[in-house]
């Protein structure tokens, strides 16, 4: 589906979304008449310092408005823009700022939903799609936290070794199916059905319910994350209670 087809299926009632190059921002109306903020980076654009600060600025303005409307983030990007200029300006800090803005929006009562419908990779993927409270995808999405050639350069392992690991362990592998198995993507939407009702179902989920680790365990993609997280919480809780009674 194209961006315009997605927006039409999501918001058949009305929307006021500004498109500037590959950046989108605006508001739309949900089927129940309630408003929703819409942001995104599209057309396979690299996410650099300029795009990250604009998106973060939109999120901060939404937070300052003191409404509690949800935020939908459309994602079809390449990787972060690894140019000399962006790196010298502190690209990692800009990406971190964007991710923290989205996390703050969720903490301040805005449901944040990422819709991955194209590509996204590395820091751009982490700072947009994975920073939302719930990430969904369309069937043609193709995410990658890091592609295998890049992983080979970083780890110094032969790519053949990484390919073998990717076949056995989803956390090593790029692609939609593997991201679903790890729990990073909550659900893959049916693009032949109206997207508005599928978005409504996601928004109907309880707020603050981050079940990615649990889904990863259930789907066989991350077998230990939920268990370890639970143990850390239990140890921290016991330590806190012990300090209070000490």
C-alpha positions in Angstrom: 0.0 0.0 0.0 1.2 3.5 -0.7 1.2 6.2 2.0 -1.9 7.9 0.6 -3.8 4.6 0.4 -2.8 3.9 4.0 -4.0 7.3 5.2 -7.3 6.9 3.3 -7.9 3.5 4.8 -7.0 4.7 8.3 -9.0 7.9 8.3 -12.0 7.7 5.9 -13.7 10.5 7.8 -11.3 13.4 7.6 -7.6 14.3 8.1 -5.5 17.4 7.9 -2.0 16.1 7.3 0.8 18.2 5.9 3.3 16.4 3.7 6.7 18.2 3.3 9.0 16.1 1.3 9.2 12.8 3.1 8.0 14.2 6.4 4.3 14.1 7.5 2.6 15.8 10.4 -1.0 16.7 11.3 -4.2 15.5 12.8 -7.0 13.1 11.7 -10.3 11.9 13.0 -10.9 8.3 14.2 -14.1 6.5 13.4 -15.4 7.3 16.9 -14.9 11.0 16.2 -11.9 11.4 18.5 -8.7 13.1 17.2 -5.4 11.4 16.6 -2.0 13.0 15.9 -0.2 11.7 12.8 3.6 12.0 12.3 6.1 10.1 10.2 9.0 9.7 7.9 8.2 8.1 4.5 9.5 7.4 1.0 12.5 5.5 2.2 14.2 8.7 3.6 17.3 8.5 5.7 16.7 9.9 9.2 19.2 12.6 10.0 19.6 15.4 12.5 17.2 17.6 10.6 14.4 15.1 10.3 14.9 13.8 13.9 14.7 17.3 15.5 11.6 18.2 13.5 9.8 15.0 14.5 10.8 15.4 18.1 9.6 19.0 18.0 6.2 17.9 16.8 6.0 15.3 19.6 7.0 17.9 22.3 4.4 20.3 21.0 1.8 17.6 21.3 2.8 16.9 24.9 2.7 20.6 25.7 -0.8 20.9 24.3 -2.0 18.8 27.3 -4.5 16.8 25.3 -4.4 13.0 25.6 -5.0 12.1 21.9 -3.0 9.1 20.6 0.0 9.6 18.2 0.4 7.4 15.1 3.9 7.3 13.6 4.1 6.1 10.0 7.5 4.7 9.2 9.0 3.9 5.8 12.7 5.0 6.0 16.2 3.9 5.3 18.8 3.9 8.0 20.0 6.9 9.9 21.9 9.4 7.7 25.5 8.5 8.3 27.0 11.6 6.7 30.0 13.5 8.1 27.8 16.5 8.8 25.2 14.5 10.7 27.8 12.6 12.7 29.7 15.8 13.6 26.5 17.4 14.8 25.8 14.5 17.1 23.4 12.3 15.2 23.2 9.7 18.1 22.0 12.5 20.4 19.3 13.6 18.0 18.0 10.1 17.5 18.0 9.6 21.3 16.1 12.8 21.8 13.4 11.7 19.3 13.1 8.3 21.0 12.9 9.9 24.5 10.2 12.3 23.2 8.1 9.4 22.1 8.6 7.6 25.3 7.7 10.7 27.3 4.5 11.1 25.2 3.5 7.6 26.2 4.3 8.3 29.8 2.2 11.5 29.7 -0.9 9.7 28.6 -0.7 9.6 24.8 -1.0 6.2 23.2 1.9 5.9 20.7 1.5 3.5 17.8 4.1 2.9 15.1 2.9 1.7 11.7 5.8 0.2 9.7 4.7 -0.2 6.1 8.1 0.0 4.3 11.7 -0.3 5.3 13.6 0.9 8.3 16.9 0.0 9.8 19.4 0.6 12.6 19.1 3.9 14.5 16.2 5.1 12.4 14.2 2.1 13.3 15.0 2.3 17.0 14.3 6.0 17.3 10.9 5.9 15.5 9.2 2.5 15.2 10.6 0.7 18.3 10.2 3.9 20.4 6.4 3.7 20.2 4.4 1.9 22.8 2.9 -0.5 20.2 4.4 -1.3 16.9 2.3 -2.8 14.1 3.2 -3.5 10.5 1.8 -4.2 7.0 2.9 -7.4 5.2 5.3 -5.6 2.8 7.4 -4.1 5.7 11.0 -5.0 5.8 12.7 -3.9 9.1 16.3 -4.6 10.1 18.0 -3.5 13.3 21.2 -4.3 11.5 21.7 -6.1 8.2 24.0 -9.1 8.2 26.9 -7.5 6.2 27.0 -4.6 8.8 26.8 -7.1 11.6 29.7 -9.0 10.2 31.9 -5.9 10.1 31.0 -5.0 13.7 31.4 -8.5 15.2 34.3 -9.6 12.9 32.4 -12.9 12.4 32.2 -14.4 8.9 28.8 -13.6 7.3 28.3 -17.4 6.8 28.4 -17.8 10.5 25.9 -15.0 11.0 23.6 -16.4 8.3 23.6 -19.8 10.2 22.8 -18.0 13.4 20.0 -16.0 11.8 18.3 -19.2 10.6 18.3 -20.5 14.1 17.9 -17.4 16.2 15.5 -14.6 15.1 17.3 -11.9 17.1 20.2 -12.2 14.7 18.0 -11.9 11.6 16.5 -9.0 9.7 13.0 -9.1 8.2 9.4 -8.8 9.2 8.8 -12.4 10.3 11.8 -12.4 12.7 10.8 -9.0 14.2 7.3 -10.5 14.8 8.8 -13.6 16.5 10.9 -11.5 18.8 7.8 -9.6 19.9 9.1 -6.3 18.6 6.1 -6.1 16.3 2.8 -6.7 18.0 0.7 -7.7 15.0 0.8 -7.6 11.2 -2.3 -5.9 9.9 -4.4 -7.3 7.0 -4.1 -4.7 4.2 -7.1 -6.1 2.4 -9.3 -5.0 5.4 -10.0 -1.5 6.5 -7.1 -0.2 8.6 -9.3 2.1 10.7 -10.9 -0.8 12.6 -7.5 -2.5 13.1 -6.1 0.7 14.5 -9.1 1.0 16.8 -8.4 -2.5 18.1 -4.8 -1.5 19.0 -6.0 1.6 20.7 -8.5 -0.4 22.7 -5.6 -2.3 24.4 -4.9 -1.2 28.0 -2.5 1.7 28.2 1.1 1.0 29.4 0.9 -2.6 28.4 4.4 -3.4 27.1 4.2 -7.1 26.4 7.1 -7.4 23.9 9.2 -9.6 26.1 6.2 -11.9 26.8 5.3 -12.1 23.1 8.9 -12.9 22.2 8.9 -15.9 24.7 5.5 -17.1 23.4 6.6 -16.9 19.8 9.9 -18.5 20.3 11.9 -15.5 19.3 13.3 -14.3 22.6 13.2 -17.1 25.1 14.9 -15.5 28.1 14.0 -11.7 28.0 10.8 -11.9 29.9 12.2 -14.3 32.5 15.2 -12.2 33.1 13.2 -9.0 33.3 10.9 -10.5 35.8 13.9 -11.6 37.9 15.4 -8.1 37.8 12.1 -6.6 38.9 11.7 -9.1 41.7 15.3 -8.5 43.0 14.9 -4.7 42.8 11.6 -4.9 44.7 13.1 -7.1 47.4 16.0 -4.8 47.7 13.8 -1.8 48.0 11.6 -3.4 50.6 14.6 -4.5 52.6 16.0 -1.0 52.6 12.7 0.4 53.9 12.6 -2.1 56.7 16.3 -1.8 57.5 
